[in-house]
């Protein structure tokens, strides 16, 4: 089919509206999240406002991916309101252009944005989110800092080994060196206290803690001196038992989800949340298309501004309803009451069919 000037004009208008709406979402995310990040890095050595801003920017693509349906909805509403206010829709219909004709560029754009989110935005957001978690965990390993007696700066540091949780109190040094170190070891499984290690000096790297010239004390046994002890530490992503599993699944790219689902099933866990997110990402173009078609109802409203405002509010309300229905169906799938693919595909498809039926009824009667 030949692409006309009208198609390109509506395509550009809708793209501009979506970009403005997405920019508003990003700005809102930055303003809100930077406060949280400042709270996370407050009192942490080598962290400042620019660190918090960097963390916020690393989280923004992932949150934008979740907010993309509303960006498309608002962007489409802005486009149709602009066309209706300038009577361009009336002019197009009077010249014999059907509603389906000037809705087709919006539908194509929504599908393209969905594909962009699946193959570019989603994987990029997953990589940035993993980098954010790793850097934040490494940076906030120093939980708190305070000034001790004699003006010394003391640090409380948290780390973990494959089978232990570590809490370390030490006098701050430089280049990973610490003095007057007290290390408390707890069992990873049940948080049971295992032993206390008092050392004269210690060194911390990305791979291990190394304590020198110290004493080990455990319940029911005599203190045992040691020259050197090494505790390997883990710096990878926390496992699902320590993090919200749904948030972990949402943060993965579409390429990682099938493997994560198979691994969860092989380990005796439930793969439902991973398959749910996999199908939701596949269905994203349909979800965006349904949002654009919901906004299209606005183009068929009356000429008076009050009616257009009511239709815009109705379109936004319909988008919120779709969001909550999608959330409820996801909860049912995660709980095992519905297959993941049904929970992921049914809400956007139902919204799309209802919107298309409404447009068809208003257009063709």
N, C-alpha and C positions, 0 to 999 in steps of 0.2 A: 504494500500500500504506500502511495506517495505521501511524503511528509509535507504538509502545507505550512504556510506562515502562521496560520491560526494555531496549529498544533505546537509549533515552536514557541509561540507567544504564551500560550497557557502553560506549557512545560516550564518556561523560564520563570513565570510568575509563581507557579507552585513551588519550584525549587527554591526561589528566594524566600517564600513564606516558611518553608520547612527549615531552611538555614537560620532564619531569624528565630524561629521557635526553638531549634536545637541550641542556638547561642544563648537564648534566655535560660534554658535548662542548665547549660554548662556554667553560666554565671551564677545561678542560684546554688549549684552544687559547690562551686569554689567558695562562695561566701559562707555557706553553712559548714562545709567540711573542714575548712581551714581552721575554724575555731576548735573542732575536735582534734585535729592534728597538733595544734599548738598545745592542747592539754596533754596529748600523748608524749610530746617531746620536752615538755617543761621540766626543768631541773636535770636534763640529760646533758652530759658533757658533749661538746662538739656538735650541738644542735641549736638551730636558731630559726627565725621566721622563714628564711629561704628553704630550710629543710622541711618545714611544715607545708610550705607552698609546693615543693617538689612532690611530696607524698600526695597532696591533694590532686595535682595534675596527673599523677600516676593512677589514681583511682577514678578519675573523671570518665575515661572511655568506657569502663565497665558499667558505671551508673548510667551513662548516656545510652548504652545499649538497651538497658531496661526501660529507659524513658522514651525510646525512639517511637513507639506507637503513638504516644501523646504528642510528640513533636510533629509527626505526620498529620495527626488529627487537627492540631491547632494551625499548622501551616496551610492545610487545605481549607480550613474555615476562613483564614485570613484572605486567601486567594479568592474564594467565592464571594466573600463580603465585598472585596474590592471590585470585582466584576459586576456585582449586583448594584453597588452604590453608583458606579459610573454608567449604569444601564447597558453595559456591554452584553450581558446575557440576553436581555430583551432584544437587542439588535441582532445577535446571532440567531435567536429563535425566529425573529421576523424575516431574516434572510433565508430561512429554510434549513439552518443547521440544527440537527437533532441534539438532544441532551447527551446521547451516547457518544456523539462525535466529539464534543468538547470535554467529555469525561475521560476519553481514552488516553490523552497525554498524562492525566493525573494518575490513572491506573498503571501506565507504563513506568512513570517515575516512582510510584510506591513499590512496584516490583523490583526496580533497579536498586532502590535504597535498601530493600530487604536482602538482596543478594550481596550488596556491599557490606551490610552488617554481618552476614553469615561468614563470608570468606575473607574479609579484611578487618573490619572493626572488632569482631568477636575474638579471633586469634590474637590480635594486637592487645586487646583488653586483658586477655588471659595472661599473656607474657608480662604485661605491666603490673598486673595484680600480684603475680608470683614474685616479681622483683620488689614490689612494695612490701609484701609480707616478709620477705627475706631481710630486706634492709631495716624494716622497722623492728623485727625481732633481734637483729644484731645490734641495733642502736639502743634499744630499750632493754637489752640484757642488764644494763645498769639501771636497776629499778628506781632507786632514790640516792641522792647525795646529801651529805650534811657535814658540818664542821665539827670535829671532835675536840678533845682537850688539846691545848697547846696550839690551836689554830690548824690542826691537821684536817685534811679533807678525807672523810671516810665514804666508802661506797658499799651499797648492797646490790649484789649481782645475782641474777637467776640464769641457770643453764640446765641442760639435761643431757644425759648419756643414754645409750640404748636401753638401760634398765634402771636408771636412777634419776631423781630430780635433785639438783644442786642449788643450795643457797649459800652465797659467799659474802663474808664481810671482810673488807680489806682497806688498807690505807692506799689512797690513790697514788699511782706512780706515772710513768710515761712509757710509751712504746710497748704497752701490754704488760708492764712490770708492776707488781704490787708487793707490799710488805705488811707484816702483822696480820696474816691471813687466817681466817677461821672459816672452814668449809663444812657445811652440814649436808649429809647425804640422806635422802629419803627414797623408799622403794617407789618405783613408778606405778606399780599396779594398785597398791592400797595406801600410799603415802606414809608407810610405816617408817619410823626413824631407824636408820641403820648405824651411822657412826658420825663422829666429829673429828675433824682434822685441823690441827693448829700448826701452822707453818710460819717460818721466818720470812720467806719470800715465795712468790709464785709468778708464773708467766702465763698469760692467756693468749692463744692464737685462735684462728678460725677452726682449728681441728681439735684442740685439747687444752686442758688446764694441766700445768706441771708445777707441783708443790715440792719445795726443797727444805730440808732441815726442820722436820716437824715431828708431831706426835699424833698417833691415832688413838681415839678413845671410843669404846663401844660399851653398851650396857652389858653387865655381867662379866667383863673381862678387864684385865689390867691394861693401862696405857702402853702402847707399843711405839717406840721411836722409829723413824724412817729417814733416809737420806733424800730419796726422790720418789714421788708418786705421780702417775699420769692418769688423767680422767679424759677420755675422748668425748667430745661434745658434738651434738647434732645441730646442724644449722639449716636442715631442709624444712619443708612445709610441715606444720603440725598435722598429725593424722586426724581422721574423722572423729575419733573418740574425744578429741580435745577441741574441736571446732564444730561450728554449726554445719551439719552435713549438706543441707540445702544450699547454704551460701557457698560451700566448697564446690558443689556441682554447678551452680550458676556461674562461678568464676572460671570454669574450664572452657576451652575452645571445643568446637564441634568435633574436631579430630580426636580429642582426648576422651570424650565421653563414652564411646563404645568399649574402649579398653578398660576404663574405670568401672563400667558396669559388669564386664566379665570378671574382673578381679574381685569386685564385691561379692558376686555370686559364688566364685570359687572359694572365697574365704568364709562362706556361710552367711554373709550379710544380704541385704536386699538391694537389687540393682535398679529398683523402680525409679528412684529420684534421678539417677543418671540417664536412664532411657527417657524419662519425662523431659529433662532439659534438652536432650538430643532432638526429640521430636518437636519441642517448642522452637528450637533454633531453625529446624527445617521448615516449620510452618510460619516463620516470621514474615516472609513476603505476603502470605495470605492474610496475616494479622494486620499488616500495614495497608494492604489493599482494602480490607474491610473498614479500617479507620477512614481512609480516603473516601470510600463510598458513603459512609455515615455522614461525613461532612458534605457530600454532594447533595444531600437532601436540602441543604441550605440554598442551593442554587435554584431550587424550584419553589421557593417561598414567595410571598407577596412582595409588592413593590415598596410598601412602607417600611421604614427603618425598624419600627417596633416589632413587626413580624419577623424581620431578619434577625433581630436580637434574640427573640424567643426561639427561633430555629437553631441559632448558634448555641444557646444554652441547652437546648434539647440534644444537640449533637454531642456536646461535652458530657452531658449526663449519660447518654448512651455509651460513650467510650468508657466512662467509669463503671457502668454496669457490666460491660464486656470484661473489664479488668478484674472485677470481683468474681464474676462467674468463672473466669479462667483460673483465678487463685483458688476458688473452692474446688474446681475439678482437679487441680494439681494436688490439693490436700487429700482428696479421695484416692487419687492414683498412688500417692506416697504411702497411704495407709493400706493399700492393697485391695480397695473396693472397686477399682476400675483399671482397665489396661492403660498403660502410659500413653500409647498412641491415640487412643480415643480421647483421653483427658487433654492432650495437647492440640489435636486437630479440630475437635468438635466446636469449641467456643468461637474461634475465628471464622470457621466455615459457616456456622449458624449466623453470626453477625453479618458476614458478607452476603449470604443468601437473603436475609431480611432486608438489608440495605438495597440490594439489587431489585428485590420485589417491590419495595417502596418507590424507587425511582421508576421502575417499569409501569407501576400503577399510575403514577402522576403523569408520566409521559404518554403512555398509550391507552390508559383508561382500563 
